[in-house]
């Protein structure tokens, strides 16, 4: 199963918030969400490095932050925004693999069944989101 880094949040949020599961089904969902979360952490490391490589740095090598608000949040002082956003888009489109091996087989098959047999009637944008999630599981096993 291949997932783009830029899609992790979508799948994580959808699987967490749209399926009412109990027992083993829920445990398998949480195992899958843990895999997504681990890959999200890997993505965030790469994203931070990308920001650092494309930003002005202070004398200590830290990213210069602009427009800091009262909560301490701000934005990195990106030197070449066009180059940065191109590289960020490339990172978002990179894929990672959830191995379809014996370790993950039960988890993936249970989740596939839970998604396919979800009793909710979808309409509008939610129907489109459901279809995207179904397609993630279509070609496994």
N, C-alpha and C positions, 0 to 999 in steps of 0.2 A: 504494500500500500504506500503510495507516494503522496506527500502533502507538502504544499508550498509554505515556507516560513510565514509569508504574509497572510495565510489562511488559518493559522493556529487559533487565534482568538475567536474567529467565527465558529469553528468546529467545537472548541472548548465550551463557549457560551451556549451554543445550541444544544449540545449533548447534556450539559449540566442543567439547563433551564427548561427544556421541552419534553424530556422523558421522565415520567414518574415510574421509578423502578424500586424494587425491594430485593432483599436477600442477595443471592448470588449475582443476579442481573446488575444490581447496583454496584456490587464489588467489582465486577468486570468493567463497568463504566468508569469507576474511580481508577482502576488500574490503567485504562486507556488514557484518561485525563492526566494521570501522572506522567505517562510517556509524552503527551503533548506539552505538559509543563516543563519537563526536562529539556525538550527541544526548544521551547520558548526561551529558556535561560541561555541556551547556546546561541540562539538568534540575538538576544540582547547583548551578549558579549561582542558579537561581530558588529552589531549596530553601534555600540559604544566606540569600538575601535574605528569604525568608519567616521563617526562624528569627530573623534579626536584627530584623525588623519586630515580632516578637511576644515578644521577650526583653527582660529588663532589661539595660541597658548600663552599663559602668563610666564613669568620668570621661573616658576616652580614646575612648569610642564603641565599645568592644569588648564582645562578648557576655559576660555574667557566667556563669561555668561553676560548677556545683554538683557535689558528690560526686566530686571528682577522685581517681582511684585512683593507685597508684604509677607507672603508665605515663603519667600526665598526661591520661588520658581522663576525661571527665565528661559532664554533661548541661547543656544550656542552661537558664537560669532563665526558663522560659516564663511570661509574665504570665497569659494566659488560655488554658489548655490546650485547652479545648473549641473555641474559635475557631481556634486554631492547627491542631488535628488536622482540622477541617473544611476549612480552606484547603489543608492538605497533601493531603488526599484529593482535592480538586478538581484540584490540580496533578498528582497521580498519574494521574488520569483524562484529562488533556489529551492530545491526540494530535499526533503529528508525522507527516509524510508522507515516505515514500521514493518519490521520483518514478519513475513507470513511463515513462521516456523512453528515447531511443536510447542514452544514456550508460549507463543501468542495465539495459537490456533483457537483454543476454547474462548478466549476473550473476544477475538474478532468475530467469530461465528455467533456468539451470544449477542454482541452488539448489533451485528447485521440483522439478526432476527428481531431484536427489540425495535430497531429503526423501521424495518419493513412492516412490522405488525403494530406499529403505533396506532392506537385507537382514535386519535384526534382527527377531526375533519379540518382540512386546511383550506384557506382561500387567500387570494391576493398575494401580497409579498411573502407571507408565511408559507404559502404553497410552493413558491419558488425556492425558498430557503430549504424546505423539506426535500425538494428534489435534488438540490446540491448535496445534501447530506446522504441521501440514498445513493447517489452516483459514487460517493467516496467508497461505499461498501459493495457496489455492484460487482466488481471484478475480482473480489477476493475468493480464494479457494474455488 
